[in-house]
Amino acid sequence: SWSRGYRSGGFSPRAGSAASASIAYQPEVVDSYEVGTKLDLFDRKLQFNVAAFYSKYDGLQQNNTLGCPSCATGNETVTSNATIKGIEFDFTARPATGLTITGSLGLLDSKFKGFIVGGVSPVSGLVVPYDYSDNDLIYNPKANASLTADYTVPTSFGEVTANVSYRYIGRYDQQISIGGLSGNLTTGPITVTGNDPRVRTDRQGLVDASLSTKFDLAGTEARLTLFGRNLADDRGPTHGFTVGGLWSFGTAREPRTYGATLGVKF
């Protein structure tokens, strides 16, 4: 398959200076290519899918928080004008009556090409070119995977289903920012050596489980579920943001949690 997406250009509404606000950013166009196969094997007891994809962005729009000595807040956010390729696998297996096992694996290779915008030199205070081509794209973990098992047993009053799942999410950045600088810091070009590590998550390994039963309640279908989330108590951040060197903030993922739900279908 081939598809094309488009997002129009515009002006940066959060710019802090007239000069930045008057510079238009260009439209964003992405061409996406995908090839793959979907297979039903062993008398449909195993479904296996694989897909390879390649996405080429022309004029990728990214928000960048830059230093701006002449601005009231000392910084401004401007939108500036990368490729993504990867492969995905998923499967569903039914090895026994009532048992379903599903899994997936995704691998990404994403990078910028020619990502150069204007920024303020930390030495001269002049606007010079900053090259962000070495930075990682945001929300693009290099690997993610999942494995889930469901087992359903019929009962005299309905059914009982047990579920256990594991999800792996590789670390990823959440903001285009400055982690370090090299090159000519006075007149440019200045090379940004990566995103600020404060906006980077760690690797996540999340284990969830539940036990639910479906039964008849006065002629109405009801479901009771007992659950546990993040049973390995994998702690860490889910979101981080730094504002032009002024401050930073982040949020933490939910710790080990237990609970129960009761639902009625009507």
Buried (B, 14 or more C-beta within 10 A) or exposed (E): EEEEEEEEEEEBEEBBBEEBBEBEBBBBBBBBEEEEEEEEEEEEEBBBBBBEBBBBBEBBBBEBBBBBEEBEEBBBBBBBBBBBBBBBBBBBBBEEEBBBBBBBBBBBEBBBEEBBBBBBBEEEEEBBBBBBEBBBBBEBBBBBBBBBBBBBEEEEEBBBBBBBBBBBBBBBBBBBBBBEBEBEBEEBEBBBBBBBEBBBBEEBEBBBBBBBBBBEBEEEEBBBBEBBBBBEEBEEBEEBBBBBBEEBEBEEBEEEEEEEEEEEEE
